[in-house]
Amino acid sequence: MDYRIQDKVAVVTGGSSGIGLATVELMLGEGARVAMCGRDRDRLARAEEGLLTAFPGAELLAVPCDVLDPDAVSTFAEVVNTRFGGVDILVNNAGQGRVSTFADTTDEAWRQELELKFFGVIHPTRAFRPLLERSEQASVVCVNSLLALQPEPHMVATSAARAGLLNLVHSMAIEFAPAGIRVNSILLGMVESGQWRRRYQAQAGEGESWQTWSANLAREKHIPLGRLGRPSEPAHAIVFLASPLAAYTTGSHIDISGGLARHV
Ligand code: NDP
C-alpha cells in the first residue's frame, strides 16, 4: 500500500503499545519519520528496540512523555522539531477506557476521565499546531470510540467524554481548515490491545486461553464480524486519514467496530 507519506514526519502519542504501536509500524513501513511517546520508559524502550529491529535504519524517535503534562508535551514538541525540523501528522492516540456506571463513578473519577479524554488531545494539538501549520499536508487524527455515538452504561464517564471529543474534533476541523490542517477521528469498537489483555488477565477463568476468552467476548457483545479487531486494522484507517489520500476529508470519522454500530 502506498499512502504517500514517505519522508513525512508523524507524531504518535501512546506509540508504545496496541493501536499506537501498530500505527508507528505501518508508518515506518511506508517510509515516514516517526516520533512516539508513552509514560512507561521500559515499555517505550522495548517498543523502540522492536521497531528498530523490524525497520533497521528507521527514522524513529521515542520520548517518554505524559500527554496530561503540558510542559512535558511542549518539550516533546521541541525535541521532535530539533530532530526532524517540523511535523506533518499528529495522531492523538494515548489513553485508556474506564469501566464504571453512574452509580459508582466518583467526582474524582469523572474529573480524571474528562481530563484524560480532553487534555490528552488538547495538549499535544496545542503544542504541535505551530509545526503543523508549516506543513504543506498537515493532519491530525484522534483515536476515539464508538461510545461517542453509542454509549454503554458500564462505561458512563468514558462514553460522555468520547462524545465531547467527537464534538471537539469537528470544531478543530473548522477552525484549523484555513491553516491547511485537516482533523479527523476513528471510532473504535473493541480492538485487541494492552487494555483488553489486562482485562483478560484480570477476568479469565483458570486455564482459559486468550482466543477462547476474546471469542466469547465478541459473541456476548454481538459483534457482527464475530471477533475483536486487530491493531493493524485501525492503524490502516488512521494512516489513510492522515495521508494525502484523504486530502478532501476533514471533521469526519471512520467506524472500525466490526459492525457493532447500531445507528444508521
Ligand atoms: P494500549 O493500552 O495497548 O495502549 C495505550 C498507549 O497509550 C500505551 O502506549 C500507553 O503507554 C499510552 N498512554 C496511556 N496514557 C498515556 C498518557 N497519559 N500519556 C502518554 N501515553 C499514554 O491501548 P489501546 O491501543 O487499546 O488504546 C489506544 C487508544 O484507543 C486509547 O485512547 C483507547 O482509549 C482507545 N480505544 C481503544 C479501544 C480498544 O478496544 N482497544 C476501544 C476504544 C478506544 P503508557 O501506559 O506507558 O503511558
Residues whose N, C-alpha, C, O or C-beta is under 5 A from the ligand:
A	BS01	NDP	G14 G15 S16 S17 G18 I19 G20 C37 G38 R39 D40 R43 C65 D66 V67 L68 N93 A94 G95 Q96 G97 V143 N144 S145 L188 G189 M190 V191 S193 G194 Q195
